[in-house]
C-alpha cells in the first residue's frame, strides 16, 4: 500500500484545489521518496497538517491552530474566505494491506464553517472510529510516526514513559486491537451498570409480585373454570344442535327425495296405463285375420278342384299305359305322383317347424328381457338395503352391521347367478337369517338413529321375495322354451334330411320315365298334366303366402299380448313401489317432526344459557364428543363456580403489569449476564493477542534501534527499557485496604503489562545519565534512529517527515539520507526539507511558493526527467 495522490482544497493556505501525485521510484521495489521544498512561510508544513487532519487529528495545537475554523482558508486582501476545507488521500490498496474489497481507498475529510464535520471512505460518509480501525490495520494513523511534524523529533525524547508507551503501541501494530479492547471495555462497563440497576429493581418488585400472585391464582382459577365452562357449553350446544339439525335435515331431505321419487313413479305408471289402454283398444289385427282366413278358405277350395283334376289325368295316364301293357311305366308315374305329394308335405312341415322355432325364439327373447327387468329390480332393492344399513359412525355395532350387509351382498350375487332351485332356497334362507341378525343389532343401537332400519328391511325382504318368485317363474318358462326350441330344431334337421332323400328319389324316377316315354298321345296327356301341376303349385304358393301372413299377424298379436302382460307387470311393480314409498313417507314425516320439536327445545335452552343461538347454529363443532359426558362436566363446573365466589378483577391488571416488568427485567439480566461473559472473553483474547504481538515487534524495534543508533553515531550505546505496570502502581496498591472491582482492574490494566517505555542513549566517548544531557543534534539523531527502527520493523504505508533533518549537520544529513533510501523499499516517504542530501534521494520534488494573495502554489519536478534534460 502507498499514497498515490493527495488533493487539498480550502485547507489553510491552499485556497485553490491542488493535487500532489506520488509515483513509485524507478526501482519497482522502492515505494519512492517525495520531497517538498520551499522558503519558510510558503505553506510546506500545511501539507503535513492536511494529511494529519485527514487521518483524524483532533488537537488544534498539533495542527497549529486555535479552533476548527482556522484550518479553513480565512481569505486575503485579494480573495475572500472559503466556507469549506476538504482533503482526500488516495491510497493504492492493490496488495490488500487493508482487508477491504477495493484496490483504491479514498479517505476524505470535510469541515464547514458552521462546524459540521464529515469523514468519507470512497465518497461514502462514515465515522472517525471506522477510519481509525482501518488505519490501525495498516499500521498508521494521526497520532503515530506516520506524520512527524516540526519539533516532534526533539519533543519525543522529552515525553513521559507512558506517552512513549502509547507511541510504541501504534509502532508495534497493536493499536487496532487496543481500539477494539477499549470499545469492548466501554460496552462491558455500560452492561455492568445496567445489570446492577436491573438487579436492584428486581429486588424491589419481587415481594409485591409474590403478594399479587397469591391473589391472582384464585382469580385465575375462576377464569379458567369459566373459560372451560364456556368451551364445554359451546361444544356441547354446537354438537347437540348440529346432531339434531342434521337428523332433522336428513329426514326432510329424505322426505323430499321420496316425494320426488313418488312423483316420478306416478308419472311412470300414468304413462304405462296410457300405453296399455292404447293396446287394449287396438282391434285392427283381429279384423285382418278374419279377412285373411276368408281368402285362405277360397284358395283351399280352388286347390281341391285342381287336385281332383290332376287325379283324373293321372288315372287316364295309368289306364292308357295299362291298356298298352306298360305296367312298369304306369308304376313310375304313380310313384312320381306319390313322391310329389310327400315332398310337398315335407316342405309344409319344414315351413311349420321354422315358424314354431321362430315363435319359441321370440318368446325366449321376451322372457330374457323380462328376466333382465326383474334383475334390475333385485339390484335396486340390494342397493336400497346397502344404503339403508350403511353405518353413520364407526362403532363396534355399526362395523358388525356393515360386515353382515357385505355378507348379504355376496349371497345376493351368488343367488343371481345360481339356477339350481335347491341351492337358491338355501341362499335365500341364509339371507333372511342375516337380515334378522342385522335387525337385532339395529334394535340394540340408538333408536333415534336406527329405529327405521328394521321396518325398512322387512319391506325390502318382502319385495325381494316377490321378485325372486317372479324370477323363478321366468326361469322355468325360459328353460321350457329352450328345451322346446332345441327339440323343434332337431325335428327340422330330420325333415330337411328326409326332403333331400325324397328329392333324390324323385329325380331318379323322372330319369326312368324319360327313358320309357313314347307316343304322341302320351305326350299330350303329360303336357296337360304339367299345366295342371303348375296351376296347383301357384295355388299352393298363394295359400302358403296367406298362411304366412296370417301367421305373421298372429305373431304380432302375440307380441302385443306379451307387451300387454309386460306393461301390466310393470304397472304392478311400480304401484308396489309407490305403496312402499307412501309407508316410508309417513315414517319419515313422524321422525322429522320429532327432531323439529327437540331442536326448538334446545334453542330455548341455548338462549337462556348463552344468549347466542345464531352463533351456535353457524359454527360447526371441530371435534367429536360424548354429549352425555360433557353435560355432566358442565353441571360439575357450575357447582365449582358457586363455591369460589367473586374476586376484584383489578388485581389481575396490577399483577399483569408487575409481572411483565419483572419478566422484562429478568430477561434483561440474563441477556446482560451473557453479554458480560462474552465481552470478558473478547477482552481476554484481545489482551493475549496484544501482549504477544507487542513483545514480538518490540524485540525487533529494540534491535534495529541499537543498529541505527550505532550507524548514525558511529558507535555508542542505545537501549529501549520497559517499565512494568506493577512498579508504578506499587504505592497505590499498598495504600489500598480493599480490593478493586473486576471492571476497575480491567480499566486500569494494560494489555502489554507495561506502564511506560524509556530510552537510554549514550553517544560514543560520553557518559550520559539522562536524555536531557544530549545536544539538540544528538536528540534528533536518537529520535531518527528510533523512527527508522520502527519503520524497518513495522513499516507504515507512508511516512511524512516535516523538517526532521533541520538540526543535522551536513555529515549527519548524508547518513540520514542514506538510511532513508535504504528503508524506502518498505515505506513511502514524503519529506519536507531544506537539505540537499534528502532532496537528492527524492524521485519527485514539489516546490511551494506564497503568492501575493496569500495562497500557496505548487511546482513539481520529476528527478528522472530532470536528469535526462541535464544530460
C-alpha positions in Angstrom: 0.0 0.0 0.0 1.2 3.5 -0.7 -0.1 7.1 -1.2 -0.8 7.7 -4.8 -2.4 11.2 -4.7 -3.2 14.0 -2.3 -6.0 16.5 -3.0 -6.2 19.7 -0.9 -8.8 22.5 -1.3 -9.7 25.2 1.1 -7.3 23.9 3.8 -5.2 26.8 5.4 -3.2 28.5 2.6 -4.4 26.0 -0.1 -7.4 28.0 -1.2 -7.5 26.5 -4.7 -7.6 22.8 -5.5 -4.1 21.3 -5.5 -3.2 17.8 -6.4 0.0 16.1 -5.4 1.0 12.9 -7.2 3.4 10.5 -5.5 4.7 8.0 -8.1 6.8 5.0 -7.1 10.5 5.1 -7.7 12.4 4.0 -10.7 13.2 0.8 -8.9 10.0 -1.1 -8.7 11.0 -2.5 -5.3 11.1 1.1 -3.9 7.9 2.8 -2.8 9.6 6.2 -3.5 10.7 9.4 -1.8 8.9 12.7 -2.5 10.5 15.9 -1.3 8.6 19.2 -0.7 10.8 22.3 -0.6 10.3 26.0 -0.4 11.1 29.1 1.6 9.8 29.5 5.1 6.2 30.6 5.3 5.3 29.2 1.8 2.9 26.5 3.2 5.1 23.4 3.1 4.1 22.3 6.6 0.5 22.8 5.8 0.7 19.7 3.6 1.8 17.6 6.6 -1.0 19.2 8.7 -3.5 18.4 5.9 -2.5 14.7 5.9 -2.6 14.6 9.8 -6.0 16.4 9.8 -7.5 13.9 7.2 -6.3 11.0 9.3 -8.5 12.3 12.2 -6.3 14.6 14.3 -8.4 16.5 16.8 -5.7 18.5 18.6 -5.7 22.1 17.3 -2.3 22.7 18.9 -0.8 19.9 16.8 -2.4 21.4 13.7 -1.0 24.8 14.7 -4.5 26.3 15.0 -6.7 27.8 17.8 -10.0 26.4 16.6 -11.6 24.4 13.8 -12.3 27.4 11.6 -8.6 28.2 11.5 -8.0 25.3 9.1 -10.3 26.8 6.5 -8.8 29.4 4.2 -9.6 32.7 6.0 -9.2 34.9 3.0 -6.8 37.7 1.9 -6.8 41.2 0.5 -7.5 39.8 -2.9 -9.6 36.6 -2.2 -12.5 36.1 0.2 -12.6 33.4 2.8 -13.9 30.0 2.0 -16.7 28.1 3.6 -15.3 24.6 3.4 -12.0 22.8 3.7 -11.5 19.3 2.1 -8.6 17.0 1.9 -8.5 13.5 0.2 -5.9 10.8 0.5 -5.8 8.3 -2.4 -4.3 5.1 -1.2 -3.3 2.2 -3.5 -4.6 -0.9 -1.9 -3.8 -3.5 -4.5 -1.8 -5.5 -2.0 -4.9 -5.7 0.2 -2.9 -4.4 3.2 -6.3 -3.1 4.4 -8.7 -6.1 4.1 -11.4 -4.5 2.0 -12.7 -5.2 -1.5 -11.3 -2.1 -3.0 -8.0 -1.7 -4.9 -8.1 2.1 -4.2 -9.0 3.6 -0.9 -10.0 7.3 -0.7 -10.1 8.8 2.8 -11.6 12.3 2.9 -12.4 14.9 5.5 -14.6 18.0 5.1 -15.1 20.8 7.5 -17.8 23.6 7.1 -17.7 26.9 8.8 -20.9 26.1 10.7 -18.9 23.4 12.5 -20.2 20.4 10.6 -17.5 17.8 10.1 -17.6 14.8 7.7 -15.5 11.8 7.2 -15.7 9.7 4.0 -14.4 6.5 2.7 -14.6 6.2 -1.1 -17.1 9.1 -1.1 -19.4 7.4 1.4 -19.9 9.0 4.8 -18.6 7.1 7.7 -17.4 7.5 11.3 -14.0 8.5 12.5 -13.8 5.3 14.5 -14.2 3.2 11.4 -11.4 5.1 9.7 -9.2 4.6 12.8 -9.8 0.9 12.7 -8.8 0.7 9.0 -5.7 2.8 9.6 -4.7 0.8 12.6 -4.9 -2.4 10.5 -2.4 -0.7 8.0 -0.1 0.4 10.9 -0.6 4.2 10.6 -2.8 7.0 12.0 -2.9 10.6 13.0 -1.0 10.1 16.3 1.7 7.7 15.1 5.1 8.0 13.4 3.2 8.3 10.1 3.3 12.1 10.3 6.2 13.6 12.2 6.0 17.4 12.3 8.4 20.2 13.2 9.9 19.8 16.6 8.3 16.4 17.2 11.6 14.6 16.9 13.1 16.5 19.8 9.9 16.6 21.8 9.6 12.8 21.6 12.6 12.2 23.8 11.1 14.7 26.3 7.8 12.8 26.7 6.9 10.8 29.7 7.3 7.0 29.7 3.6 6.5 29.4 3.4 8.8 26.4 6.3 6.9 24.8 4.4 3.7 25.6 1.4 5.0 23.6 3.7 5.7 20.7 5.1 2.2 20.8 1.5 0.7 20.9 1.0 2.1 17.4 4.6 1.3 16.3 4.1 -2.4 17.2 0.8 -2.6 15.4 -1.4 -3.4 18.4 -3.4 -0.2 18.2 -6.2 -1.8 16.2 -6.6 -4.4 19.0 -6.4 -1.8 21.7 -9.2 0.2 20.0 -11.3 -3.0 19.9 -10.5 -3.7 23.6 -11.4 -0.1 24.6 -14.8 -0.5 22.8 -15.4 -3.8 24.4 -14.4 -2.5 27.8 -16.8 0.5 27.4 -19.6 -1.9 26.5 -18.7 -4.1 29.5 -18.9 -1.1 31.9 -22.2 0.0 30.5 -23.6 -3.6 30.6 -22.4 -4.0 34.2 -24.1 -0.7 35.2 -27.3 -1.8 33.5 -27.1 -5.2 35.2 -26.7 -3.6 38.7 -29.8 -1.4 38.1 -31.9 -4.3 36.8 -31.0 -6.5 39.8 -31.8 -3.7 42.2 -35.2 -3.2 40.6 -35.9 -7.0 40.7 -35.3 -6.9 44.5 -37.8 -4.1 44.9 -40.5 -5.8 42.7 -40.3 -9.4 43.9 -42.1 -9.1 47.3 -45.1 -7.2 45.7 -45.2 -9.8 42.9 -45.5 -12.7 45.3 -48.4 -11.0 47.1 -50.2 -10.3 43.8 -49.5 -13.9 42.6 -51.4 -15.4 45.6 -54.4 -13.1 44.9 -54.4 -13.8 41.2 -54.2 -17.5 41.4 -57.7 -17.7 42.8 -59.0 -15.3 40.1 -57.1 -17.3 37.5 -58.7 -20.5 38.7 -62.1 -18.9 38.4 -61.4 -17.6 34.9 -60.0 -21.0 33.8 -63.1 -22.7 35.1 -65.3 -20.1 33.4 -63.4 -20.5 30.2 -63.7 -24.2 30.4 -67.5 -23.8 31.1 -67.8 -21.6 28.0 -65.8 -24.0 25.9 -67.8 -27.0 27.1 -71.1 -25.2 26.7 -70.1 -24.1 23.2 -69.0 -27.5 22.0 -71.9 -29.2 23.8 -74.6 -27.0 22.3 -72.9 -26.9 18.9 -72.6 -30.7 18.8 -76.1 -31.2 20.1 -77.8 -28.6 17.8 -76.0 -29.9 14.7 -76.8 -33.5 15.6 -80.5 -32.8 15.9 -80.4 -30.4 12.9 -78.6 -33.0 10.8 -81.2 -35.6 11.7 -84.0 -33.1 11.0 -82.4 -32.1 7.7 -81.7 -35.7 6.8 -85.4 -36.6 7.3 -86.5 -33.5 5.4 -84.2 -34.3 2.5 -85.3 -37.9 2.6 -88.9 -36.8 2.6 -88.2 -34.6 -0.5 -86.3 -37.3 -2.2 -89.0 -39.9 -1.5 -91.7 -37.4 -2.6 -89.8 -36.7 -5.8 -89.3 -40.4 -6.4 -93.0 -41.0 -5.8 -93.9 -38.3 -8.4 -91.6 -39.9 -10.9 -93.2 -43.3 -10.3 -96.8 -41.8 -10.6 -95.7 -40.2 -13.8 -94.3 -43.5 -15.0 -97.4 -45.5 -14.0 -99.7 -43.0 -15.8 -97.6 -43.4 -19.0 -97.8 -47.2 -18.7 -101.6 -47.0 -18.3 -101.9 -44.9 -21.4 -99.8 -47.3 -23.4 -101.8 -50.2 -22.0 -105.1 -48.6 -23.0 -103.9 -48.0 -26.5 -103.0 -51.7 -26.9 -106.3 -52.9 -25.4 -108.5 -50.8 -27.8 -106.5 -51.8 -30.9 -108.8 -54.5 -32.7 -107.4 -54.0 -36.3 -105.3 -57.2 -36.1 -108.4 -59.4 -35.4 -110.3 -57.9 -38.3 -107.4 -58.5 -40.7 -107.1 -62.2 -39.6 -110.8 -62.7 -40.4 -110.3 -61.3 -44.0 -107.2 -63.4 -44.5 -108.9 -66.6 -43.3 -111.7 -66.0 -45.9 -109.1 -65.7 -48.6 -107.4 -68.8 -47.4 -110.7 -70.8 -47.5 -111.2 -69.7 -51.1 -107.7 -70.8 -52.0 -108.1 -74.2 -50.4 -111.4 -74.7 -52.3 -109.6 -73.9 -55.6 -106.8 -76.3 -54.7 -109.2 -79.2 -54.0 -110.7 -78.7 -57.5 -107.3 -78.7 -59.2 -106.2 -81.7 -57.1 -109.3 -83.6 -58.4 -108.5 -82.6 -61.9 -104.9 -83.8 -61.6 -106.1 -87.1 -60.1 -108.3 -87.6 -63.2 -105.4 -87.0 -65.5 -103.2 -89.4 -63.6 -105.9 -92.1 -63.8 -106.2 -91.6 -67.5 -102.4 -92.0 -68.0 -102.4 -95.1 -65.8 -105.4 -96.7 -67.7 -103.8 -95.8 -71.0 -100.5 -97.3 -70.1 -102.1 -100.5 -68.6 -104.1 -100.9 -71.9 -100.9 -100.8 -73.8 -99.2 -103.3 -71.4 -96.8 -100.6 -70.0 -97.2 -101.6 -66.4 -93.7 -100.5 -65.3 -94.1 -97.0 -66.7 -97.5 -96.8 -65.1 -95.9 -97.6 -61.7 -93.3 -94.9 -62.3 -95.9 -92.3 -62.9 -97.8 -93.4 -59.9 -94.6 -93.3 -57.8 -93.7 -89.8 -59.1 -97.2 -88.5 -58.1 -96.8 -90.0 -54.7 -93.3 -88.5 -54.2 -94.5 -85.1 -55.2 -97.2 -85.3 -52.5 -94.6 -86.4 -50.0 -92.2 -83.6 -50.9 -95.0 -81.1 -50.7 -96.0 -82.4 -47.3 -92.3 -82.4 -46.1 -91.9 -78.8 -47.3 -95.0 -77.8 -45.4 -93.8 -79.5 -42.3 -90.4 -77.7 -42.6 -92.2 -74.4 -43.0 -94.3 -75.1 -40.0 -91.2 -76.1 -37.9 -89.4 -72.9 -38.9 -92.5 -70.8 -37.8 -92.6 -72.7 -34.5 -88.9 -72.3 -33.9 -89.1 -68.5 -34.6 -92.1 -68.3 -32.2 -90.1 -70.1 -29.5 -87.1 -67.8 -30.0 -89.3 -64.7 -29.8 -90.9 -65.9 -26.6 -87.5 -66.8 -25.2 -86.2 -63.3 -26.0 -89.2 -61.7 -24.3 -88.6 -64.0 -21.3 -85.0 -63.0 -21.2 -85.9 -59.3 -21.3 -88.4 -59.7 -18.5 -85.7 -61.5 -16.5 -83.4 -58.5 -17.0 -86.1 -56.2 -15.7 -86.5 -58.4 -12.7 -82.7 -58.5 -12.1 -82.7 -54.7 -12.2 -85.4 -54.5 -9.6 -83.5 -57.0 -7.4 -80.3 -54.9 -7.8 -82.2 -51.8 -6.9 -83.5 -53.5 -3.7 -80.0 -54.6 -2.9 -78.7 -51.0 -3.3 -81.5 -49.7 -1.1 -80.6 -52.3 1.5 -76.9 -51.3 1.4 -77.7 -47.6 1.6 -80.2 -48.2 4.5 -77.8 -50.2 6.6 -74.7 -48.0 5.9 -73.4 -47.1 9.4 -73.1 -43.4 10.2 -70.4 -43.7 12.8 -67.8 -46.4 13.2 -68.8 -48.1 16.4 -68.3 -51.8 17.0 -72.0 -52.4 16.4 -72.0 -50.4 13.1 -68.9 -52.2 11.9 -70.6 -55.5 12.6 -73.7 -54.3 10.7 -71.6 -53.3 7.8 -69.9 -56.7 7.7 -73.3 -58.5 7.7 -74.5 -56.2 4.9 -71.5 -57.1 2.8 -72.2 -60.8 3.6 -75.8 -60.3 2.3 -74.5 -58.6 -0.9 -72.2 -61.6 -1.6 -75.1 -64.0 -1.2 -77.3 -61.9 -3.4 -74.7 -62.0 -6.2 -74.5 -65.8 -5.9 -78.3 -66.0 -5.9 -78.4 -64.0 -9.1 -76.1 -66.4 -10.8 -77.5 -69.7 -9.3 -80.1 -71.7 -11.3 -80.4 -74.8 -9.1 -83.6 -74.4 -7.1 -82.4 -76.2 -4.0 -79.2 -74.1 -3.8 -81.3 -70.9 -4.4 -83.6 -71.8 -1.5 -80.5 -72.3 0.8 -79.1 -68.9 -0.2 -82.5 -67.2 0.5 -82.7 -68.8 3.9 -79.1 -67.5 4.7 -80.0 -64.0 3.6 -83.2 -64.0 5.7 -81.2 -65.2 8.7 -78.6 -62.4 8.3 -81.2 -59.8 7.9 -82.8 -60.9 11.2 -79.3 -60.5 12.8 -79.0 -57.0 11.4 -82.4 -56.2 12.7 -81.4 -57.4 16.2 -78.2 -55.3 16.1 -80.2 -52.2 15.0 -82.7 -52.7 17.8 -79.8 -52.7 20.3 -78.4 -49.5 18.8 -79.6 -45.9 19.5 -83.3 -46.0 18.5 -83.2 -42.3 17.4 -80.7 -43.1 14.7 -81.6 -46.7 13.6 -85.3 -47.3 14.5 -86.4 -47.0 10.9 -84.0 -49.6 9.6 -85.7 -52.8 10.8 -89.0 -51.8 9.3 -87.5 -50.8 6.1 -85.6 -54.1 5.9 -88.8 -56.1 6.4 -90.3 -54.2 3.4 -87.2 -54.8 1.3 -87.2 -58.5 2.3 -90.8 -58.9 1.3 -90.3 -57.2 -2.1 -87.1 -59.2 -2.6 -89.0 -62.5 -2.2 -91.7 -61.4 -4.6 -89.2 -60.5 -7.3 -87.3 -63.8 -6.6 -90.5 -65.8 -7.1 -91.2 -63.9 -10.4 -87.6 -64.6 -11.4 -88.1 -68.3 -10.7 -91.3 -68.4 -12.8 -89.4 -66.7 -15.7 -86.5 -69.1 -15.3 -88.9 -72.1 -15.6 -90.5 -70.6 -18.7 -87.1 -69.9 -20.2 -85.9 -73.5 -19.5 -89.1 -74.9 -21.1 -88.8 -72.7 -24.2 -85.2 -73.6 -24.6 -86.0 -77.4 -24.4 -88.9 -77.0 -26.9 -86.7 -74.9 -29.3 -84.0 -77.5 -29.2 -86.5 -80.3 -29.9 -88.0 -78.4 -32.8 -84.6 -77.7 -34.2 -83.8 -81.5 -34.2 -87.1 -82.2 -36.0 -86.4 -79.5 -38.5 -83.0 -81.1 -39.3 -84.6 -84.6 -39.7 -87.2 -83.2 -42.1 -84.5 -81.4 -44.1 -82.6 -84.7 -44.4 -85.9 -86.5 -45.4 -86.6 -83.8 -48.1 -83.2 -84.3 -49.5 -83.8 -88.1 -49.9 -87.3 -87.6 -51.4 -85.9 -85.1 -53.9 -83.1 -87.5 -54.9 -85.7 -90.4 -55.4 -87.9 -88.1 -57.5 -85.0 -87.2 -59.8 -84.2 -91.0 -60.3 -87.9 -91.8 -61.2 -88.1 -88.8 -63.6 -84.9 -90.1 -65.3 -86.5 -93.6 -65.8 -89.7 -92.1 -67.1 -87.8 -90.2 -69.7 -86.2 -93.4 -70.9 -89.6 -95.3 -71.2 -91.7 -92.5 -72.6 -93.4 -92.9 -76.0 -96.4 -92.0 -78.2 -97.9 -88.6 -79.1 -101.0 -89.3 -77.1 -99.0 -89.8 -74.0 -97.0 -86.6 -74.6 -100.2 -84.6 -75.0 -101.6 -86.1 -71.7 -98.3 -85.3 -69.9 -98.4 -81.7 -71.1 -101.9 -81.3 -69.8 -100.7 -82.8 -66.5 -97.8 -80.4 -66.3 -100.1 -77.5 -66.9 -102.4 -78.6 -64.1 -99.5 -79.2 -61.8 -98.2 -75.6 -62.4 -101.7 -74.3 -61.6 -101.6 -76.3 -58.4 -98.2 -75.0 -57.5 -99.4 -71.5 -58.0 -102.4 -72.1 -55.8 -100.2 -73.7 -53.1 -97.9 -70.7 -53.2 -100.8 -68.3 -52.7 -102.1 -70.5 -49.9 -98.6 -70.5 -48.3 -98.4 -66.8 -48.6 -101.8 -66.3 -46.9 -100.8 -68.7 -44.1 -97.5 -66.8 -43.6 -99.4 -63.5 -43.5 -101.9 -65.0 -41.0 -99.0 -66.4 -39.0 -97.3 -63.0 -39.0 -100.5 -61.3 -37.8 -100.9 -63.9 -35.1 -97.2 -63.4 -34.1 -97.6 -59.6 -34.0 -100.7 -60.1 -31.9 -98.8 -62.4 -29.6 -96.1 -59.9 -29.2 -98.6 -57.2 -28.4 -100.1 -59.6 -25.8 -96.6 -60.1 -24.4 -96.1 -56.4 -24.2 -99.5 -56.1 -22.6 -98.6 -58.6 -19.9 -95.2 -56.8 -19.5 -97.0 -53.4 -19.0 -99.3 -55.0 -16.5 -96.4 -56.4 -14.6 -94.5 -53.1 -14.7 -97.6 -51.3 -13.5 -98.0 -53.8 -10.7 -94.3 -53.3 -9.7 -94.4 -49.5 -9.8 -97.6 -49.5 -7.8 -96.0 -51.7 -5.2 -93.1 -49.2 -5.0 -95.5 -46.3 -4.6 -97.2 -48.1 -1.8 -93.8 -48.7 -0.1 -92.8 -45.1 -0.5 -96.1 -43.9 1.0 -95.4 -46.0 4.1 -91.9 -44.7 4.3 -93.1 -41.1 3.8 -95.3 -41.4 6.9 -92.4 -42.8 9.0 -90.0 -40.0 7.8 -92.6 -37.3 8.5 -93.1 -38.6 12.0 -89.3 -38.6 12.7 -88.8 -35.1 11.2 -91.5 -33.7 13.4 -89.8 -35.3 16.4 -86.4 -33.8 15.7 -88.0 -30.4 14.9 -89.6 -30.3 18.4 -86.2 -31.3 20.0 -84.5 -28.5 18.1 -87.0 -25.9 19.3 -86.5 -27.0 22.9 -82.7 -27.0 22.6 -82.7 -23.4 21.1 -84.7 -22.2 24.0 -82.1 -23.7 26.4 -79.2 -22.1 24.4 -80.9 -18.7 24.5 -81.3 -19.0 28.3 -77.7 -20.2 29.0 -75.6 -18.4 26.4 -77.8 -15.9 24.6 -76.2 -16.6 21.2 -78.3 -19.0 19.3 -77.2 -17.7 15.9 -73.5 -18.1 16.7 -74.0 -21.7 17.9 -76.0 -22.5 14.8 -73.5 -21.0 12.4 -70.4 -22.6 13.9 -69.8 -26.3 13.4 -68.0 -28.4 16.1 -64.3 -29.1 15.4 -64.2 -32.3 17.3 -66.3 -35.3 18.2 -67.5 -35.6 21.8 -69.8 -37.7 24.0 -72.6 -35.3 24.8 -73.7 -37.1 27.9 -70.2 -36.9 29.5 -69.8 -33.2 28.5 -73.2 -32.4 30.0 -72.1 -34.0 33.3 -68.9 -31.9 33.2 -70.9 -28.7 32.7 -73.0 -29.3 35.8 -69.9 -30.0 37.8 -68.2 -26.8 36.7 -71.3 -24.7 37.7 -71.1 -26.2 41.2 -67.3 -25.2 41.4 -68.1 -21.6 40.3 -70.7 -21.3 43.0 -68.1 -22.4 45.7 -65.3 -19.9 44.5 -67.4 -16.7 44.6 -66.4 -13.2 43.4 -62.9 -11.6 43.2 -61.9 -8.0 42.2 -60.6 -8.1 38.6 -58.3 -5.0 39.1 -55.9 -7.3 41.0 -55.2 -9.1 37.8 -54.4 -5.9 35.9 -51.9 -4.9 38.6 -50.4 -8.4 38.6 -50.0 -8.4 34.8 -48.2 -5.0 34.8 -45.9 -6.1 37.7 -45.3 -9.5 36.1 -44.4 -8.0 32.7 -42.0 -5.6 34.3 -40.4 -8.4 36.4 -40.1 -10.8 33.4 -38.6 -8.0 31.3 -36.0 -7.2 34.0 -35.3 -10.9 34.4 -34.8 -11.3 30.7 -32.6 -8.2 30.7 -30.4 -9.6 33.5 -30.0 -12.9 31.7 -29.1 -11.2 28.4 -26.7 -8.7 30.2 -25.0 -11.6 32.0 -24.4 -13.5 28.8 -23.2 -10.3 27.1 -20.8 -9.5 30.0 -19.4 -13.0 29.8 -18.9 -12.7 26.1 -17.2 -9.3 26.5 -14.9 -10.7 29.2 -13.9 -13.5 26.8 -13.3 -11.0 24.0 -11.2 -8.7 26.2 -9.1 -11.7 27.5 -8.4 -12.8 23.9 -7.5 -9.3 22.8 -5.2 -9.0 25.8 -3.4 -12.1 24.8 -3.1 -11.0 21.2 -1.9 -7.5 22.1 0.8 -8.9 24.5 2.2 -11.5 22.1 2.3 -9.0 19.1 3.8 -6.2 21.3 6.5 -8.5 22.6 7.4 -9.7 19.1 7.5 -6.3 17.5 9.2 -4.6 20.5 12.1 -7.1 20.3 12.7 -6.3 16.6 12.4 -2.5 17.2 14.9 -2.6 20.1 17.4 -4.5 17.9 17.0 -2.2 14.9 17.2 1.0 17.2 20.5 -0.1 18.5 21.8 -0.8 15.0 20.7 2.6 13.5 22.0 4.5 16.6 25.4 3.0 16.2 25.2 3.7 12.4 24.3 7.3 12.9 26.7 8.0 15.8 29.5 5.6 14.7 29.2 3.6 17.9 27.9 4.2 21.3 25.1 2.5 23.3 21.3 2.7 23.0 18.5 0.7 24.6 14.7 0.7 25.0 13.7 0.0 28.5 10.3 -1.5 29.6 8.7 -0.2 32.8 6.4 -2.8 34.3 2.9 -1.7 35.3 3.1 -3.0 38.9 6.2 -0.9 39.5 4.2 2.3 39.1 1.1 1.0 40.9 3.0 -0.4 43.9 2.5 2.5 46.2 -1.2 2.8 45.3 -1.8 -0.9 45.9 0.0 -0.8 49.2 -2.1 2.1 50.4 -5.4 0.4 49.5 -7.0 -1.7 52.1 -9.8 -3.1 49.8 -9.6 -4.9 46.5 -10.8 -3.0 43.4 -13.7 -4.4 41.4 -13.0 -6.6 38.5 -14.0 -4.0 35.9 -11.9 -1.3 37.6 -8.9 -3.6 37.4 -9.7 -4.2 33.7 -9.9 -0.5 33.2 -6.5 0.2 34.8 -4.9 -3.0 33.4 -2.6 -2.5 30.3 -2.7 -5.4 27.9 1.1 -5.2 27.3 1.7 -5.3 31.1 3.8 -2.1 30.8 3.3 1.2 32.5 5.7 3.0 30.2 8.7 3.0 27.9 12.0 4.8 28.4 15.0 5.4 26.2 18.7 5.1 27.1 21.2 6.6 24.6 24.9 7.2 25.1 27.0 8.5 22.1 30.5 7.2 21.8 33.0 8.7 24.2 30.4 10.1 26.5 28.8 9.2 29.8 25.1 10.2 29.7 22.7 9.5 32.6 19.7 11.4 31.1 18.4 12.2 27.6 18.2 15.8 28.6 22.1 15.9 28.6 22.2 15.2 24.8 22.7 18.1 22.4 19.9 19.1 20.1 21.6 17.3 17.2 22.1 14.2 19.3 18.5 14.2 20.3 17.5 14.5 16.7 19.7 11.6 15.6 18.5 9.4 18.5 14.8 10.1 17.6 15.6 9.5 13.9 17.3 6.2 14.8 14.2 5.1 16.8 11.8 6.1 14.0 13.9 4.3 11.4 13.9 1.2 13.6 10.1 1.3 13.9 9.7 1.7 10.2 12.1 -1.1 9.5 10.4 -3.5 11.9 6.8 -2.5 11.2 6.6 -0.3 8.1 3.7 2.1 7.6 2.3 2.6 4.1 3.8 6.1 4.0 5.6 8.4 6.4 5.5 12.2 6.4 8.7 13.9 7.8 8.4 17.6 8.4 12.0 19.1 8.6 13.2 16.3 10.9 16.7 16.9 9.5 16.7 20.6 10.2 19.1 20.3 13.2 21.5 17.9 11.4 24.9 18.9 10.1 25.9 18.0 6.6 27.6 14.7 7.5 24.7 13.5 9.6 22.3 14.7 6.9 24.0 12.4 4.4 23.8 9.5 6.9 20.1 10.2 7.4 19.5 10.4 3.6 21.3 7.1 3.1 19.1 5.4 5.8 16.1 7.0 4.2 16.9 5.5 0.8 17.6 2.1 2.5 14.1 1.8 4.1 12.2 3.3 1.2 12.0 -0.3 0.0 9.4 -0.8 2.7 7.8 2.6 3.3 6.9 5.5 1.1 8.4 8.8 2.4 7.1 12.3 1.9 9.8 14.7 3.4 9.5 18.4 3.9 13.1 19.6 3.9 15.7 22.2 3.1 18.5 19.7 3.0 20.1 18.9 -0.4 21.1 15.4 0.6 17.5 14.5 1.3 16.4 16.2 -1.9 18.9 14.2 -3.9 17.3 10.9 -2.7 13.8 12.0 -3.9 12.3 10.8 -7.2 9.9 13.8 -7.3 10.2 17.4 -6.0 7.4 19.7 -5.1 8.2 23.4 -4.6 5.9 25.7 -2.7 5.6 29.5 -3.1 3.4 32.0 -1.5 1.6 34.4 -3.9 0.7 37.9 -3.1 -2.9 37.0 -2.3 -1.8 34.6 0.4 -2.4 31.4 -1.5 0.2 28.6 -1.7 1.2 27.5 -5.2 2.8 24.2 -6.1 5.5 23.4 -8.7 6.6 19.8 -9.4 9.7 18.2 -10.9 10.4 14.5 -11.6 14.1 13.8 -10.9 14.4 11.2 -13.7 13.1 13.7 -16.3 15.4 16.4 -14.9 18.4 14.1 -15.1 17.6 13.4 -18.8 17.4 17.1 -19.5 20.8 17.8 -17.9 22.4 15.0 -19.9 
